[in-house]
Each structure stands twice: as C-alpha cells, then as structure tokens.
C-alpha cells in the first residue's frame, strides 16, 4: 500500500492526478483520512490539507491554501490539481481561488458546502459570532461572507449534498455557477465515510459527471 503524502510538493515523475482535500468547521484533516486513503486506492495522489477553524477567519485559511496551491502549481507541467472539499472547506477554497488559481486546476467536488450560507450559523451568530469569525462568515443572513465570494469561471464543479443534513439545507449547497448536483440520503459528516459518496467523488474527478442514482 502506498504511503500517505502530506507534503504540498508533488514529484515531477508522478503521473497521478493530485487531489487536495480541505476539511470543514470544527474539523481536522484526520476526518478526511479515510477519504484520502480511498482516493489513493483509486490511483490518485492526495494532499490532506489542514487549518485552524474556530478562532480564525476563513479568509486567513484561504490565504494559506492559496499559498499552498501556488507552490504546487509552480512546476511547469504535470497532471491536474483537483479539489475535494467538505462543508466550510468549500468556502475556504472559493476564497483561495479568488486569490490564486492554479494553471493546472482540474475538477472540484464540494461535499455538503454552505454555498448560500447556513441557517444554523445565522442562529448562532449573535452568541458565537464575535468569538468565532467563521460562524458570522458562514451565516445565511445577508451579511454572511459567503454571499460576496464568487466562483471561479470555467471549472467543472460537482456538488454532493446530504439529504438528511441538519447543518446545511440542500438548496444552500448550490453555487451560483454551472455545476452538477447529486444528493445522498445521509447526514452532513457521514458523507465522508459513505461508499456511495466516494463512488460519486471518483466518478466526477475522472469524467466530470456523477453516476446516475438508482
């Protein structure tokens, strides 16, 4: 079995597409470890990227992610750089791509992303917003940062929503940009361990389309 790679630099002689994974709020990259391992088994190279989530603005994380993507993309050639993001990780990636867009940017799968904000964050904002900036930034209210972030043009985006999500409504997962969308009957975080979710992620990364749901 291949060893996991956590280095942001990719070997020039490695022909496998690189998938950068970005976790969500109050999470850690360990939560994406199983997904990372499964992608490696499907012959993808992975970078499981982590960042602090509670006390720092997601824009700070976006600056760091943009710098990481820039270092990866510094090589003159190579296979595509794909993104797989969960929850707030998708919003961090949106902000990062506004700062730097890799030349080799490939496809992007967003798992349960609050692209139009979270009603839970809106309700918690009066209590936690001053302590935890991402709560304010992810609010579905008009002041939420999510409403001022654009989507990169010309990127194949696939969104996987959780049909029983208690944190992000299904309609809130849809970005204001062309995309494919599929819903899996599970909860917000169980998307990360569902085999059917993995199959959809792999299918979209390889073809730009989701599998037809039975």
N, C-alpha and C positions, 0 to 999 in steps of 0.2 A: 504494500500500500504506500502511496506517495506521502511524503511528509507534508504537513501543512506549511504554507508560506505566509508569513506575516510581514515580510519586507515589502515596502512600497515600490521597489525597483524590480523589474521583470527581466529575466535573462533574454539576451538578444536571440539565442538559438532555440527558445521555447516557442513552438508554433501554436500552442493552445491559446484560445481567446482568454483574456483576463476578465474576471468578474469582481468588481468592487462592491462589497456588501456594507450597508450602513444601517445600524440599528436605530431604534426609536427612543422616546422619552422614558426616563427611569429604567432604562435597559442597559445592557452591557454586550460587548461583542460575543461573549460566551453564549448569549441567547441565539446567535446565528451560527454557532459552531456546527450543529447538525446539518443545517442547510449548506454551509460551506463544504463540509465533508461529502455530502451527496453530490454537489456540483463537481467536486474533484473526481468522484467516481464516474461522472458523465463526461470526463475529459476536458473540464475547464480548469484553468488556473484561478485561484481565488486570493483576494486580499480582504480579510475581515477587519474593517476599519472601525476603531472605537473613539469615543469622545465623551467628556463630561456633559450631563444633560440637565441637572436640576438648577444650579445657580447661575449658569452662564447663558447668555442669549444664544439662540440658534445661529445668529449671524457670525458669532465668534467661531462656532464649529464649522460654518460654511467657509470661512477664510482658511481654516486649517485643511479642510477637504479639498478646496481649490488648489492649495499649495501641493498637496499630495498628488492630485491629478496632473498638475503641471510637471512634477518630477517624473511621473510615469510616462507622460507623453513626450518627454524630452528626446526619447530615442527617435531616430529619423524614420524608422519603419517598424512594422510589427503587426500582429493580429489586432482585432478590435478590442476596445476597452468598454465592456458592458457594465451596467449598474443594476443592482438588485437592492431595493431599499424597503424598510419596514416602517410604517407609521410616520413619526416625525422625521425619520431618516430621509423620506422622500422630499420633505420641505427643506431640510438641510441641503440636499442635493440640488434642488431648484435654485436656492440662493448661491450655492457654489458654482453652478454652471453659468450664472449671471456674471460671475467674476472671472472664470476661466472655463473655456470649452475645449476639451481635447480634440486634436485633429483626428484622432482615431476613435472618437466616440461612436460606440455601436448602439445596441438596443438597451432599453431601460424597462425593467419590471418593477412596478410600485405595488407593494403589498399593504393593503388597508391604509392608504395615505389620506390624511385630512386635507386634501387639496382645497376644499372650500371651508376649512375650519372644523372645529369640534365643539358641539354643544356642551359637552362635559367641561371643556376648558373654559367656555364662556361662563358657565355657572360657578366655576372655581376661581375665576379671575379676581373677584372682589376680596377673596380670602388669601390666595396664594400668589396673585399676580406680581406683587411688589417683592416677594421672596424668590420667586421662580419665573424669570422672564419668559421662558417658553410657554407657560400657561397663558400669558397675555398674548403672545405672538401667534399661538395656535387657536385662539378664540374664533368662533364662528361669527362673532359680532363684527360690526363694520370697522372697528379699529384693529382687528387682527392682521398681523403682518402677512399672513397667507394670501390676503386679498390684493396685496401690492406686488407680489412676486410673479414674474412671468414664467412661461415655459419655453425652453429652447426650441427654436424652429427646426423642422427637418429631422427630428429624432423619432424613431419608431418607439412608441410608448405603449406598454401593456399594463393595465390595472387589474389586480386581483382583489376583490372585495370579500369581506367576511359577512355572510348572510345573517349571522347572529351577533354582529358586533355591537357592543354596548358603549363603545367609545367614539366611534366614527360612523355616522349614518352612511348607508350605501351610496346615496346620491351625492354625499360630500366627498366621496373618493374620486369623483370625475374631474379631471383637469380641464381648463378652458383651452383645449388644444386637441387636434385629432389623436385618437387613441383607440385601442381595443380594450374591451372590458369583459370580465368574467366574474361570476360570484360563486363562492364555495360555501356550503352550509356549515359554518363553524364560527368560533369566536375569534376575537381580534388577534390574540397571540398564538392560537393553535394553528394559524396559517403556517407558522414556521416549522411545524413538525408533521403536517399532513402530506401523505404521499401524492395525493391528487394535486395539491398545490405545487409540489416540486415538479410533477409532470408538466403542469401548465407553465411554470417558470422555464424549464428546459426547452419546451416546445417553442415558446416565444423567443428565447435567446437564439435558437437555431434557425427559425423560419420567419419570425416576425408576426406569427399568428398563434392564437390559442387553440387548443384542442376543442372539438365540439363536445359540449356537455351532453351526457345521456339523459 
